[in-house]
Amino acid sequence: MKTEKTSKNAAYTGLFAALAASSCCIPPVIALIAGVGGSASALSWMEPFRPYLIGLAIVAIGYAWYNYLKPKNADDCGCEVDAKPKWFQTKGFLVGITLFATVSIAFPYYAHIFYPDNKKEVVIVNQSNIQTLNFDVKGMTCASCEEHVKHAVNELEGIVNINASYEKANAEVEFDNTKTTKEDIEKAINSTGYKVIYKEKDE
């Protein structure tokens, strides 16, 4: 009974660790679907712990599988009565937990599919009106964060192109300054929950 409880707790620990490992990237997608943005970066502080959480998830789920697969003690006296295993003792439960944990851990690598392409076609009347600014953005930790910032900026009129990078912690925006302003772009970025901490000079 104690082993069963330990195995169950290990499986749940692995599941929650897997969810926590991607908790910095899940809120931006939820914010997009819900139409809110201010809290999108609320869990970005967890990003440095991601490798440890992934390790915990693997160890915990591995231990649950070990308990399931290890040979059972022989019943010499014939005292044990065959009983239907509880749902958390079944192979299906462990397979489900393992698959869900894998999907959760991999979330940052496929989160971009949840962001619709909202880039508008911009007709350039005068090339001299096209301006490029580089914004230093704090709080982005994965590709999902990049997509959230790009999606928010592309909602503005006159955006020719935007490249956001969580690795460089910046967003480079090319836009028509007769249709939008750097203040509008900064406001759009800040609305996602990530913050512009300074702006470099125009290129």
Contacts in CASP RR format, 6 or more apart in sequence:
PFRMAT RR
TARGET T0000
AUTHOR 0000-0000-0000
METHOD contacts of the structure
MODEL  1
MKTEKTSKNAAYTGLFAALAASSCCIPPVIALIAGVGGSASALSWMEPFR
PYLIGLAIVAIGYAWYNYLKPKNADDCGCEVDAKPKWFQTKGFLVGITLF
ATVSIAFPYYAHIFYPDNKKEVVIVNQSNIQTLNFDVKGMTCASCEEHVK
HAVNELEGIVNINASYEKANAEVEFDNTKTTKEDIEKAINSTGYKVIYKE
KDE
3 67 0 8 1.000
4 67 0 8 1.000
4 86 0 8 1.000
4 88 0 8 1.000
4 89 0 8 1.000
6 67 0 8 1.000
7 63 0 8 1.000
7 64 0 8 1.000
7 67 0 8 1.000
7 68 0 8 1.000
7 88 0 8 1.000
7 89 0 8 1.000
8 64 0 8 1.000
8 88 0 8 1.000
8 89 0 8 1.000
10 60 0 8 1.000
10 61 0 8 1.000
10 62 0 8 1.000
10 63 0 8 1.000
10 64 0 8 1.000
10 67 0 8 1.000
11 60 0 8 1.000
11 61 0 8 1.000
11 64 0 8 1.000
11 88 0 8 1.000
11 93 0 8 1.000
11 94 0 8 1.000
11 97 0 8 1.000
12 97 0 8 1.000
13 56 0 8 1.000
13 57 0 8 1.000
13 60 0 8 1.000
14 56 0 8 1.000
14 57 0 8 1.000
14 60 0 8 1.000
14 61 0 8 1.000
14 64 0 8 1.000
14 97 0 8 1.000
14 101 0 8 1.000
15 57 0 8 1.000
15 61 0 8 1.000
15 97 0 8 1.000
15 100 0 8 1.000
15 101 0 8 1.000
15 104 0 8 1.000
17 53 0 8 1.000
17 54 0 8 1.000
17 55 0 8 1.000
17 56 0 8 1.000
17 57 0 8 1.000
17 60 0 8 1.000
17 101 0 8 1.000
18 53 0 8 1.000
18 54 0 8 1.000
18 57 0 8 1.000
18 61 0 8 1.000
18 100 0 8 1.000
18 101 0 8 1.000
18 102 0 8 1.000
18 104 0 8 1.000
18 105 0 8 1.000
19 26 0 8 1.000
19 104 0 8 1.000
20 46 0 8 1.000
20 49 0 8 1.000
20 53 0 8 1.000
21 49 0 8 1.000
21 50 0 8 1.000
21 53 0 8 1.000
21 54 0 8 1.000
21 57 0 8 1.000
21 104 0 8 1.000
21 105 0 8 1.000
22 50 0 8 1.000
22 104 0 8 1.000
22 105 0 8 1.000
22 107 0 8 1.000
22 108 0 8 1.000
23 43 0 8 1.000
23 46 0 8 1.000
24 43 0 8 1.000
24 44 0 8 1.000
24 45 0 8 1.000
24 46 0 8 1.000
24 47 0 8 1.000
24 50 0 8 1.000
24 141 0 8 1.000
24 142 0 8 1.000
24 145 0 8 1.000
25 107 0 8 1.000
25 108 0 8 1.000
25 111 0 8 1.000
25 141 0 8 1.000
25 142 0 8 1.000
25 143 0 8 1.000
25 144 0 8 1.000
25 145 0 8 1.000
26 43 0 8 1.000
26 107 0 8 1.000
26 111 0 8 1.000
26 144 0 8 1.000
27 39 0 8 1.000
27 40 0 8 1.000
27 41 0 8 1.000
27 42 0 8 1.000
27 43 0 8 1.000
28 37 0 8 1.000
28 40 0 8 1.000
28 41 0 8 1.000
28 111 0 8 1.000
28 144 0 8 1.000
28 145 0 8 1.000
28 147 0 8 1.000
28 148 0 8 1.000
28 192 0 8 1.000
29 111 0 8 1.000
29 114 0 8 1.000
29 115 0 8 1.000
29 144 0 8 1.000
29 148 0 8 1.000
31 37 0 8 1.000
31 38 0 8 1.000
31 39 0 8 1.000
31 40 0 8 1.000
31 148 0 8 1.000
31 192 0 8 1.000
32 114 0 8 1.000
32 115 0 8 1.000
32 148 0 8 1.000
32 151 0 8 1.000
33 114 0 8 1.000
37 148 0 8 1.000
37 152 0 8 1.000
37 191 0 8 1.000
37 192 0 8 1.000
37 193 0 8 1.000
38 191 0 8 1.000
38 192 0 8 1.000
38 193 0 8 1.000
39 193 0 8 1.000
40 145 0 8 1.000
40 148 0 8 1.000
40 192 0 8 1.000
40 193 0 8 1.000
40 194 0 8 1.000
41 139 0 8 1.000
41 140 0 8 1.000
41 145 0 8 1.000
41 192 0 8 1.000
41 193 0 8 1.000
41 194 0 8 1.000
41 195 0 8 1.000
42 193 0 8 1.000
44 139 0 8 1.000
44 140 0 8 1.000
44 141 0 8 1.000
44 145 0 8 1.000
44 194 0 8 1.000
46 53 0 8 1.000
47 141 0 8 1.000
47 142 0 8 1.000
54 105 0 8 1.000
57 101 0 8 1.000
57 105 0 8 1.000
61 94 0 8 1.000
61 97 0 8 1.000
61 98 0 8 1.000
61 101 0 8 1.000
64 94 0 8 1.000
64 97 0 8 1.000
65 94 0 8 1.000
65 98 0 8 1.000
68 89 0 8 1.000
68 91 0 8 1.000
68 94 0 8 1.000
87 93 0 8 1.000
107 144 0 8 1.000
108 142 0 8 1.000
108 143 0 8 1.000
108 144 0 8 1.000
109 143 0 8 1.000
111 142 0 8 1.000
111 143 0 8 1.000
111 144 0 8 1.000
111 147 0 8 1.000
112 143 0 8 1.000
112 144 0 8 1.000
112 146 0 8 1.000
112 147 0 8 1.000
114 147 0 8 1.000
115 147 0 8 1.000
115 148 0 8 1.000
115 150 0 8 1.000
115 151 0 8 1.000
116 151 0 8 1.000
118 151 0 8 1.000
118 154 0 8 1.000
118 155 0 8 1.000
119 154 0 8 1.000
119 159 0 8 1.000
120 154 0 8 1.000
120 157 0 8 1.000
120 158 0 8 1.000
120 159 0 8 1.000
122 158 0 8 1.000
122 159 0 8 1.000
122 160 0 8 1.000
122 176 0 8 1.000
122 179 0 8 1.000
124 130 0 8 1.000
124 160 0 8 1.000
124 176 0 8 1.000
125 178 0 8 1.000
126 178 0 8 1.000
129 176 0 8 1.000
129 177 0 8 1.000
129 178 0 8 1.000
130 160 0 8 1.000
130 174 0 8 1.000
130 175 0 8 1.000
130 176 0 8 1.000
130 177 0 8 1.000
131 174 0 8 1.000
131 175 0 8 1.000
131 176 0 8 1.000
131 177 0 8 1.000
131 182 0 8 1.000
131 202 0 8 1.000
132 172 0 8 1.000
132 173 0 8 1.000
132 174 0 8 1.000
132 175 0 8 1.000
132 202 0 8 1.000
132 203 0 8 1.000
133 172 0 8 1.000
133 173 0 8 1.000
133 175 0 8 1.000
133 182 0 8 1.000
133 185 0 8 1.000
133 199 0 8 1.000
133 200 0 8 1.000
133 202 0 8 1.000
133 203 0 8 1.000
134 170 0 8 1.000
134 171 0 8 1.000
134 172 0 8 1.000
134 173 0 8 1.000
134 199 0 8 1.000
134 200 0 8 1.000
134 203 0 8 1.000
135 170 0 8 1.000
135 171 0 8 1.000
135 172 0 8 1.000
135 173 0 8 1.000
135 185 0 8 1.000
135 186 0 8 1.000
135 189 0 8 1.000
135 196 0 8 1.000
135 199 0 8 1.000
135 200 0 8 1.000
136 169 0 8 1.000
136 170 0 8 1.000
136 196 0 8 1.000
136 197 0 8 1.000
136 198 0 8 1.000
136 199 0 8 1.000
136 200 0 8 1.000
137 149 0 8 1.000
137 164 0 8 1.000
137 169 0 8 1.000
137 170 0 8 1.000
137 171 0 8 1.000
137 189 0 8 1.000
137 194 0 8 1.000
137 195 0 8 1.000
137 196 0 8 1.000
137 197 0 8 1.000
138 169 0 8 1.000
138 194 0 8 1.000
138 195 0 8 1.000
138 196 0 8 1.000
138 197 0 8 1.000
139 145 0 8 1.000
139 166 0 8 1.000
139 169 0 8 1.000
139 193 0 8 1.000
139 194 0 8 1.000
139 195 0 8 1.000
140 146 0 8 1.000
140 149 0 8 1.000
140 164 0 8 1.000
140 165 0 8 1.000
140 166 0 8 1.000
140 169 0 8 1.000
140 194 0 8 1.000
141 166 0 8 1.000
142 166 0 8 1.000
143 166 0 8 1.000
145 164 0 8 1.000
145 166 0 8 1.000
145 194 0 8 1.000
146 164 0 8 1.000
146 165 0 8 1.000
146 166 0 8 1.000
147 164 0 8 1.000
148 192 0 8 1.000
148 194 0 8 1.000
149 162 0 8 1.000
149 164 0 8 1.000
149 171 0 8 1.000
149 189 0 8 1.000
149 192 0 8 1.000
149 194 0 8 1.000
150 162 0 8 1.000
150 163 0 8 1.000
150 164 0 8 1.000
150 171 0 8 1.000
152 188 0 8 1.000
152 189 0 8 1.000
152 191 0 8 1.000
152 192 0 8 1.000
153 159 0 8 1.000
153 162 0 8 1.000
153 171 0 8 1.000
153 173 0 8 1.000
153 185 0 8 1.000
153 188 0 8 1.000
153 189 0 8 1.000
154 162 0 8 1.000
155 188 0 8 1.000
156 175 0 8 1.000
156 179 0 8 1.000
156 180 0 8 1.000
156 184 0 8 1.000
156 185 0 8 1.000
156 188 0 8 1.000
157 179 0 8 1.000
157 180 0 8 1.000
158 175 0 8 1.000
158 176 0 8 1.000
158 179 0 8 1.000
158 180 0 8 1.000
159 173 0 8 1.000
159 174 0 8 1.000
159 175 0 8 1.000
159 180 0 8 1.000
160 174 0 8 1.000
160 175 0 8 1.000
160 176 0 8 1.000
161 173 0 8 1.000
161 174 0 8 1.000
162 171 0 8 1.000
162 172 0 8 1.000
162 173 0 8 1.000
162 174 0 8 1.000
163 171 0 8 1.000
163 172 0 8 1.000
164 170 0 8 1.000
164 171 0 8 1.000
164 172 0 8 1.000
165 171 0 8 1.000
171 189 0 8 1.000
173 185 0 8 1.000
175 185 0 8 1.000
182 199 0 8 1.000
186 196 0 8 1.000
186 199 0 8 1.000
189 195 0 8 1.000
189 196 0 8 1.000
190 196 0 8 1.000
END
